[in-house]
Amino acid sequence: MAFYAYSALAGGFLVKDAHVLNRGGSQGCWDPTSCGGKISSDTYIKPLLLEVSSEWEAIANEARVSKTALAYRWVMYNSKLSAEHGDGIIIGATRGSQLEETLRAIEDGPLDESIAKKVDKVWELLKDEAPVDTYPV
């Protein structure tokens, strides 16, 4: 059975600035005064997740890639997905430039092993608190 991963950016959380999210200063789908923003905030704005988002940014900086590229490349090449079994990812974007960035990142191939291991460590820190689904009902 093939598996298709979605929301590699955790609903956009992984590309947001932790300081802005912590202050509730985001707009759009992260505006805590809107219905959708409240869902996103309630799902992701937790002390451990905010702490880990700073680590995520540090790993991306060390790898010299964007936070978006770090997420998509890890999911595509360094996660448990298996092309042999037909697994893949679903990508999405609000703007064409976001789609182009994602496709370029995927074309860059797997992350260096040392970077992938750091992403794995971040996951180990938060896996028990991470949302299972970015769209709770």
Secondary structure, DSSP 8 states (H G I E B T S, - for coil): ---EE--TTGGGGGGS-HHHHHHT---GGG-TTSHHHHHHHHHH--HHHHHHHHHHHHHHHHHTS-HHHHHHHIIIIISS--GGGT-EE----SSHHHHHHHHHHHHT-S--HHHHHHHHHHHHHHTTTS-S-SS--
